[in-house]
Amino acid sequence: MTTIHVHDPDGAAHGSAKLTPLPMAGLVIAAWNVLDQAADLPHPHMITVYDTQYLSMQFPGEQASYRAITRWAQRFGGVLTSGPHDTERGPQTWCRLSFDYHGVTVDAYAHIPAEPATT
């Protein structure tokens, strides 16, 4: 498994502040804002908004998602991990980025099928 911590200098100033939890409408606006700030990046195929101050962004299960999620890490900082997993659909690499967006945890991920071995 590979883990990369990316430091966000803008996030350091906000890290110790206690924020009031957002209502669902505020979380939807947070999702809108994070997508707006990433307008020039590849967008996820599915977004789920949870009332637990959590946004989940699923990227397609394809090789290009590695690069897409890495670009999000460069933009927003956070912890980027990837590692192999055996699933009922066969071997996959799970790529995941977790970062804080103004007190909301954002988890961007993709489950990418392993490429066939070349002979």
C-alpha positions in Angstrom: 0.0 0.0 0.0 1.2 3.5 -0.8 0.3 6.5 1.4 1.2 10.1 0.5 0.4 13.0 2.9 0.1 16.3 1.0 0.2 19.4 3.2 -2.2 22.2 2.5 -0.8 25.4 3.9 -4.2 27.2 3.7 -5.8 24.4 5.7 -3.3 24.7 8.6 -4.8 28.0 9.7 -8.3 26.5 9.8 -7.3 23.1 11.4 -7.7 24.1 15.0 -11.0 26.0 14.7 -14.2 24.2 15.9 -16.8 24.6 13.3 -20.6 24.3 13.8 -21.9 21.3 11.8 -23.6 22.3 8.6 -27.2 21.4 7.8 -27.8 19.2 4.8 -28.4 22.3 2.6 -25.0 23.6 3.7 -23.4 20.3 2.9 -24.8 20.4 -0.6 -23.5 23.9 -1.0 -20.1 22.7 0.2 -20.2 19.9 -2.5 -21.1 22.6 -5.1 -18.2 24.8 -3.9 -15.6 22.0 -3.9 -16.7 21.1 -7.5 -16.5 24.7 -8.5 -13.0 25.0 -7.2 -12.1 21.9 -9.1 -13.9 23.0 -12.3 -10.7 22.4 -14.4 -10.1 18.9 -12.9 -11.8 15.6 -13.8 -15.1 15.3 -12.0 -16.4 12.3 -10.1 -19.2 10.2 -11.5 -21.1 10.0 -8.3 -21.3 12.2 -5.2 -23.0 11.3 -1.9 -23.7 13.8 0.8 -24.0 12.6 4.4 -25.4 14.5 7.3 -22.3 13.5 9.3 -20.2 16.3 7.6 -19.0 13.9 5.0 -18.9 14.0 1.2 -18.0 10.8 -0.9 -16.9 11.2 -4.5 -16.6 8.1 -6.6 -14.5 8.2 -9.8 -14.8 5.7 -12.6 -13.1 2.3 -12.2 -10.5 3.1 -14.9 -6.8 3.8 -15.1 -7.3 7.5 -15.7 -8.8 7.9 -12.3 -5.3 7.5 -10.7 -4.3 10.7 -12.4 -7.6 12.4 -11.7 -7.5 11.7 -7.9 -3.8 12.7 -7.8 -4.7 16.1 -9.4 -7.4 16.5 -6.7 -4.7 15.8 -4.0 -2.4 18.4 -5.5 -5.3 21.0 -5.4 -6.8 20.2 -2.0 -4.0 18.4 -0.1 -5.0 15.5 2.1 -3.9 11.8 2.4 -3.7 9.8 -0.8 -3.5 6.0 -0.5 -3.6 3.1 -3.0 -3.2 -0.6 -2.6 -4.3 -3.9 -4.1 -7.5 -5.7 -3.1 -8.9 -9.0 -4.1 -12.7 -8.8 -4.7 -15.3 -11.0 -6.2 -14.8 -9.1 -9.4 -11.2 -9.9 -9.5 -8.0 -8.1 -8.4 -8.4 -4.3 -8.1 -6.4 -1.3 -6.9 -8.2 0.9 -4.6 -7.2 4.6 -4.8 -8.5 7.0 -2.1 -8.0 10.6 -1.2 -9.2 12.1 2.0 -9.1 15.8 2.7 -10.8 18.4 4.8 -12.9 21.1 3.1 -13.8 23.8 5.6 -14.7 21.3 8.3 -16.3 18.7 5.9 -14.4 15.5 5.2 -14.2 14.7 1.5 -13.3 11.2 0.4 -12.5 10.8 -3.3 -12.0 7.2 -4.5 -11.9 4.7 -7.3 -11.8 0.9 -7.5 -9.7 0.2 -10.5 -9.5 -3.3 -12.1 -6.0 -4.6 -12.3 -4.6 -4.6 -15.8 -4.0 -8.0 -17.3 -0.4 -9.2 -17.1 1.5 -8.9 -20.4 3.6 -11.8 -21.8 
